[in-house]
Amino acid sequence: MKYKRIFIFLMISTIVATFLFYQFILYPFYIVKEVSIEEISSNPKSFDGWHVLLRGSIIKNVGLFFGPKYELKGDAGKIALGGKGALEIDLEPHVSYTFDGSNYTKVSETRVVVIGYVRYVGLVMDAPPYNLDVEVVKEE
């Protein structure tokens, strides 16, 4: 009888500990948080590794300069679109503007929702210090 109670107590404790571990340690890494590009721009290092949903317009850089080919423009900021997703996902149908280094040209009225991981790279000479590893692009 005594061993049965200890066994039941250990089983319940294990189930509760597993639930709490999942709820507070693993779950936050898998959910997608909707944030603004401005929030990320204000402190990109604190968003490193976050799984986020961003809204905005895609800009294709067509000028002769180093940097990302595609960027997502929000209300008051931009973030580079990079990672494997930017290479595998065709962003061309979602482009709203092109930028040649001095002028923006409107291509369409398309607004998109982009899901991906924020990556803080740090200061480098020929690329932005942070970007978004694209997973999904959908039109609003």
PyMOL commands that set and color helices and strands:
alter all, ss='L'
color gray80, all
select helices_A, chain A and resi 2-30+37-42+44-47+83-88+92-94
alter helices_A, ss='H'
color red, helices_A
select strands_A, chain A and resi 33-34+51-61+70-73+78-82+95-99+104-106+112-120+130-139
alter strands_A, ss='S'
color yellow, strands_A
deselect
rebuild
show_as cartoon
